Amino acid sequence: MKNVDYIIVGDGYAALFFAHQLTKNKKSFVIFSEGKKSASQISAGIINPVVLKKFTTFWLAQEQLDFLRTSLNEIENYTGVNYLINASIHRIFHDENEQKLWLKKSKTEELLPFLNEDFKHLEVVKNDFNTGMVEQSARLNVQGFFDDLLKYHEDNSQLIKEKFNYNELNASDSTYHNFKVKNIIFCEGMNVKTNPYFSDIQVIPNKGHHIRVKLSQPIPEDITIKKKHFLFPLKDNLYFYGGTYDREQMHENIDDSAVEQLKNGLLEFYPNNFDVKEIHFGFRPTVKDRRPILGRHPQHKNLYVFNGLGARGILNGCYFSKSLYDFIENNIDLPEEILLDRFNKKDA
Ligand SMILES: Cc1cc2nc3c(=O)[nH]c(=O)nc-3n(C[C@H](O)[C@H](O)[C@H](O)COP(=O)(O)OP(=O)(O)OC[C@H]3O[C@@H](n4cnc5c(N)ncnc54)[C@H](O)[C@@H]3O)c2cc1C
């Protein structure tokens, strides 16, 4: 038997940010990765403290941004790379009313740190009413983050490239195959629905597509443009455009309607020709109150779930990995807002 402090099931944002907490605190662990492209790996990597429909912010936005920057600096210490790309979001205004609303909100205490009052006109794209810049917004280098971290854990014999088989877990003994483990953290995204210990948690899949396009005229490299969706450069002259939201289509194939939606969204503000080169999709694990779900199994005290990261996998995954770590190792209560059993309490 091999003794480990933790098994992490999954390899998306929840898993890798939790693994960072373990690395930082010198705990022993292994990560089970079934090798599918996670929703995390196809995500845009946008780090954004503002809801760009209504120009509002959300719970703990500033704390989450600060904590993410610190964590990415810590990760840089062992991978040698900082995955933060300091490229601000420029939101294209649809009309004068949106400009007025932005200005009004930018004077409120909540939004003052995030909404820049000086509108900017962008070259190449259509922006008749200019754009508003989101302060402190940025992007994660998604591919670099996953390629390097998974390799780092593999090189340290912490990555097991296998599907974790729930039937082979002996929860009362705390053993799995040849592992004797103190705690197991399930970070499976939507696949949690097949986990017999946590299948009833209230996450709802939200399917998202993005396209990778070749643009005939390049756009500014150092910003992220947002109208309906986000547009920004990747490597090799490809640009990311997406993602869509869909709660109805749950099949494991590309939806043509989502691709049409993306093409039309891009046509609205990109006046030149473009070619769609790649199409990707994934399922966001969303929750009705838009907050993650974390907690301990009611009977098996060594089993935990870390899920419901929704549309903000990076900020939620990074920030709440520490909450979960502190709960397990330091007996610090999890915030009520994210508790696994909050829905049962309300329904009771
Ligand atoms: C199109 C799109 C764009 C997005 N853009 C952004 C964005 O810009 N910014 C942002 O913050 N968020 C974004 N998101 C949301 C973000 O991707 C999700 O919140 C996040 O991916 C959820 O992470 P997770 O780790 O919980 O799950 P996942 O990313 O789904 O990872 C779970 C992983 O666990 C593996 N797994 C499951 N069960 C097992 C098992 N039994 N054994 C082994 N492995 C297992 C799965 O194969 C999967 O790889 C976007 C999502 C989509 C779909």
The ligand as an SDF file (V2000), in Angstrom:
LIG
                    3D

 53 58  0  0  0  0  0  0  0  0999 V2000
  -16.8380   27.6590  -23.8670 C   0  0  0  0  0  0  0  0  0  0  0  0
  -16.4690   27.9170  -22.4340 C   0  0  0  0  0  0  0  0  0  0  0  0
  -15.7650   29.0620  -22.1140 C   0  0  0  0  0  0  0  0  0  0  0  0
  -15.4310   29.3250  -20.7860 C   0  0  0  0  0  0  0  0  0  0  0  0
  -14.6950   30.4530  -20.5100 N   0  0  0  0  0  0  0  0  0  0  0  0
  -14.3200   30.7120  -19.2340 C   0  0  0  0  0  0  0  0  0  0  0  0
  -13.5210   31.8400  -18.9510 C   0  0  0  0  0  0  0  0  0  0  0  0
  -13.1540   32.5860  -19.8420 O   0  0  0  0  0  0  0  0  0  0  0  0
  -13.1470   32.0660  -17.6680 N   0  0  0  0  0  0  0  0  0  0  0  0
  -13.5230   31.2300  -16.6540 C   0  0  0  0  0  0  0  0  0  0  0  0
  -13.1410   31.4880  -15.4950 O   0  0  0  0  0  0  0  0  0  0  0  0
  -14.2970   30.1360  -16.8970 N   0  0  0  0  0  0  0  0  0  0  0  0
  -14.7060   29.8660  -18.1570 C   0  0  0  0  0  0  0  0  0  0  0  0
  -15.4700   28.7680  -18.4290 N   0  0  0  0  0  0  0  0  0  0  0  0
  -15.9870   27.9770  -17.3020 C   0  0  0  0  0  0  0  0  0  0  0  0
  -14.9770   26.9660  -16.8260 C   0  0  0  0  0  0  0  0  0  0  0  0
  -14.4760   26.2870  -17.9340 O   0  0  0  0  0  0  0  0  0  0  0  0
  -15.6170   25.9960  -15.8240 C   0  0  0  0  0  0  0  0  0  0  0  0
  -16.0750   26.6870  -14.7050 O   0  0  0  0  0  0  0  0  0  0  0  0
  -14.5560   24.9940  -15.3680 C   0  0  0  0  0  0  0  0  0  0  0  0
  -14.0550   24.3370  -16.4760 O   0  0  0  0  0  0  0  0  0  0  0  0
  -15.0570   23.9780  -14.3700 C   0  0  0  0  0  0  0  0  0  0  0  0
  -13.9010   23.3230  -13.9000 O   0  0  0  0  0  0  0  0  0  0  0  0
  -13.9300   21.9400  -13.1560 P   0  0  0  0  0  0  0  0  0  0  0  0
  -12.5430   21.6450  -12.7560 O   0  0  0  0  0  0  0  0  0  0  0  0
  -14.9710   21.9520  -12.0980 O   0  0  0  0  0  0  0  0  0  0  0  0
  -14.4560   20.8870  -14.2320 O   0  0  0  0  0  0  0  0  0  0  0  0
  -13.8720   20.4170  -15.6460 P   0  0  0  0  0  0  0  0  0  0  0  0
  -13.0910   21.4720  -16.3050 O   0  0  0  0  0  0  0  0  0  0  0  0
  -14.9970   19.8150  -16.3930 O   0  0  0  0  0  0  0  0  0  0  0  0
  -12.8280   19.2860  -15.2670 O   0  0  0  0  0  0  0  0  0  0  0  0
  -13.2030   18.0390  -14.7610 C   0  0  0  0  0  0  0  0  0  0  0  0
  -12.2150   17.0160  -15.2740 C   0  0  0  0  0  0  0  0  0  0  0  0
  -12.2870   15.8420  -14.4890 O   0  0  0  0  0  0  0  0  0  0  0  0
  -12.1890   14.7220  -15.3130 C   0  0  0  0  0  0  0  0  0  0  0  0
  -12.8670   13.5930  -14.6370 N   0  0  0  0  0  0  0  0  0  0  0  0
  -14.1610   13.5190  -14.2950 C   0  0  0  0  0  0  0  0  0  0  0  0
  -14.4280   12.3570  -13.7040 N   0  0  0  0  0  0  0  0  0  0  0  0
  -13.2670   11.6590  -13.6620 C   0  0  0  0  0  0  0  0  0  0  0  0
  -12.8950   10.3660  -13.1800 C   0  0  0  0  0  0  0  0  0  0  0  0
  -13.7900    9.5410  -12.6160 N   0  0  0  0  0  0  0  0  0  0  0  0
  -11.6090    9.9740  -13.3020 N   0  0  0  0  0  0  0  0  0  0  0  0
  -10.6830   10.7960  -13.8660 C   0  0  0  0  0  0  0  0  0  0  0  0
  -10.9740   12.0320  -14.3560 N   0  0  0  0  0  0  0  0  0  0  0  0
  -12.2510   12.4550  -14.2530 C   0  0  0  0  0  0  0  0  0  0  0  0
  -12.9260   15.1330  -16.5940 C   0  0  0  0  0  0  0  0  0  0  0  0
  -12.5210   14.3480  -17.6860 O   0  0  0  0  0  0  0  0  0  0  0  0
  -12.4810   16.5780  -16.7190 C   0  0  0  0  0  0  0  0  0  0  0  0
  -11.2880   16.6200  -17.4610 O   0  0  0  0  0  0  0  0  0  0  0  0
  -15.8240   28.4500  -19.7420 C   0  0  0  0  0  0  0  0  0  0  0  0
  -16.5180   27.2800  -20.0760 C   0  0  0  0  0  0  0  0  0  0  0  0
  -16.8400   27.0000  -21.3960 C   0  0  0  0  0  0  0  0  0  0  0  0
  -17.5690   25.7290  -21.7160 C   0  0  0  0  0  0  0  0  0  0  0  0
  1  2  1  0
  2  3  1  0
  2 52  2  0
  3  4  2  0
  4  5  1  0
  4 50  1  0
  5  6  2  0
  6  7  1  0
  6 13  1  0
  7  8  2  0
  7  9  1  0
  9 10  1  0
 10 11  2  0
 10 12  1  0
 12 13  2  0
 13 14  1  0
 14 15  1  0
 14 50  1  0
 15 16  1  0
 16 17  1  0
 16 18  1  0
 18 19  1  0
 18 20  1  0
 20 21  1  0
 20 22  1  0
 22 23  1  0
 23 24  1  0
 24 25  2  0
 24 26  1  0
 24 27  1  0
 27 28  1  0
 28 29  2  0
 28 30  1  0
 28 31  1  0
 31 32  1  0
 32 33  1  0
 33 34  1  0
 33 48  1  0
 34 35  1  0
 35 36  1  0
 35 46  1  0
 36 37  1  0
 36 45  1  0
 37 38  2  0
 38 39  1  0
 39 40  1  0
 39 45  2  0
 40 41  1  0
 40 42  2  0
 42 43  1  0
 43 44  2  0
 44 45  1  0
 46 47  1  0
 46 48  1  0
 48 49  1  0
 50 51  2  0
 51 52  1  0
 52 53  1  0
M  END
$$$$
